[in-house]
Amino acid sequence: MRTQVVDHPLVAHKLTTLRDSSTDSPTFRRLTDELVTLLAYEATRDVRVNPVEISTPVSVTTGVKLTTPKPLVVPILRAGLGMLDGMMRLLPTAEVGFLGMVRNEETLEAATYAERLPDDLSGRQCYVLDPMLATGGTLAAAIRFLTDRGADHITAICLLVAPEGCTRLEEALADLTVPITVVTAAVDERLDERGYIVPGLGDAGDRLYGIAG
């Protein structure tokens, strides 16, 4: 597994405002959208393409186009939905699937409660959207769900990650031969006793959509 921190002044600037507890939900949603687009630029560096010949107004030339099957973008409900528009802005021809997972706040284990995905993901590149890689349980379960259906290349986009989450993810998925990359804006210090990232930005779902839900 590879972890890539996107080191860019605009990424750091937007992340700082997201961390600020005084940032309201509308601003938080807008900045998340913008930040995800910046992260997606790096996350899609290895997206698969094929050469294609086209005619410009001046001559014939060779360019590239996305391969078939198209990449699959998978937001983890509910907080991952807040990242979807920013991802699709950069990759509008991708297909979208949904995976609903919930973390038990006592055991910190993840369980699947809903999914809308193709039964066969053979040969598919998947981009998983999950704002926080904290304990790692949810993302590990989501990645294994996708690889069990045949996905052969996984990139997860997270606003923030904790070192404990990265370690658990590597351990939980050590048996997989599928390339796995985590692209993030920052690796934070640690988890607290509740499993929250420190310094973090709080509960991403609550800050995106409010406390209800």
N, C-alpha and C positions, 0 to 999 in steps of 0.2 A: 504494500500500500504506500502511496506517495501523498504527502501533504504539501500543498503549494499555498504560500501566503502571498497575496497580491500586494506588493509594496509600491504604492502610488499615492502621491499627495491628495488627490481627489478622493480616493478610497478612505484614507485616514480622516479627512475632513468630514465626510458624510457619516462615517462610523462614530466620530466624536459626538455629533449631534444626536445620533440614535441612542447613544449611551446616556445622554443627559436626561434626568428624570423629569425635567420641566418641558420636554418636547411632547406636544400633544399628538393624539392619534392621527389626525389628517396629515400632519407633517411627518410623522413616523412612517406612515404608509407611502408617502411620496418619496422619501429618502430611501426607504427599503427598495422601492421600484428602481430608483436610479442606481443604487449600489449594486443590485443584482445584475443589471446590464453591464456594469464595469467588470464584475467578477465573471460573468458569462463570456466576455471577450477572451479571457484567459482560459476558461474552462473548455471552450470549444476549439482550442488550438489544434487538437488532434481529431476533430470531426472528420469523418470519412468523405472523400470526394473522388470523382472520376473526371478524367479529361473530356472536354467537349469542344467541338469546332463550331465557331459562330462567324457570322459576317458582320463586321462593323460598317459604318457608312463609308469607310475608306478601303478596307481590305478584309481578308479572311484571317482569323487568328484562333489560337487555342486557349481556352479558359478551363474552368472546373465547375462542376455542379455537385450537389449533395448526392450521395449514393442512395440506392434503394436496397433494403427498406430504410425509410427515413428514421432519423433519430427520434427517440421517445423521451418526452419530458414528463417526469413523475413528481408532482408536489405531494408531500406528506401532509394530510389534513390534520388540523385546520390551518396552522400557521404557515405551511408551505404555500398556501393559496396566495398569500401576500407577496410571494416572490414570482408568481407565474407571469404576470404581465411584463416584468422587467426581462425575463428570460425569453419570452416569445417575441419581444421587440427585436431581439438580435437574431432569433432563429424562427422566423414566422412560418416556415414550411414544415416544421417538426410536428409530430403527432403528440397528443397529450393523454396520459393515463392518470388515474387517481388512486392513492393508497391511503386508507384511513387507519392510523395507528394511535393508540393511547398508552401513556405511561402510567403505571400504578405508582402513586406517589409514596407508597410504603415500601414496596419491593424494588421500585425503580425499573421493573421489567416492562417490556413493550408487548402489546397484543394487537392483532389486526382485527378491526371491526367492520371494514368495508374495503372493497377494491373494484376498480373499473379498468381492467388491463387486458390486452390480448392474452389468450391462453398460451400461445407460442411466441416467445421472444427470441427465437434462434437468430443469430446474426445481428441483433439489435444493439446499438449504442444507446445507453440510458443515462439521462441526466436527472438526478434526484435532488429535489429542492427541500431543504430543511433548515430553518434559520439557525438553530443552535445544536451543535454537537457537544452535549454535556456529558452524561454518563455513557453514551454510545450505544445503549441498548436498542433504541428506536431505529437508528440508522443501520445498525448491524442487521436487525430483523428485516428491514426494508430491502437491503441489498441482497440478503439471502433469498428473500421472496422472489426478487427479479431474476437472480441467477438460477434458481430452481426451475424457472420457466424458460431458461435458455439464453438470457442476456449475456453477451460475451465481452462487454466493455462498460464499466460503470464510472461515472463522475458525479460526485456529490458536491453541491454548492451550498455552503453554510456561511452565514454572516460572521459567526464566531465559533471557535472550538476551544475545548479545555484539554489539557494534556492527558488527563485521565480518560477522556472519551476517545482520543486517538489511540491510546494504548489498548483500551478494551476492544476497539474496532479491529485493530490488527490481530489481537488474540482470537476474537470470535470468528474472524474470517480467514484465519491462517491456512485452512485447508483448501481455499479456493485458488484456482489458477487464473481466474479472470483479472485483467488489469483494473485496479481500483485507485482512483485519485480523489482527494478531498481538496477543494479550492475554497479558500476562506480569506476574510479581510484581516483576521488576527488570531493568534493563539494566545489565550489569556492565561492568567496565573494558575488557577486551580478551581476546584468545586468546593462549595460550602457544605455544611452538614445536611442541607435539604436537597443537594444535587443541583444547585444553581451555579452558573459560571460566575467567577469573581475576577475582575470587577463587573464584567458582563453588561447586560442592558435590561435585566429583569425578564419577565415572561413575555416572549415575543408575540405570542397569540393574543394575550391580554392587551398589549400595547398597540397591536394592529387593529383589533376589533372591539376592545372593551372587555370587561370582566365576564359578562354573560356568555354562556356557551359551553 
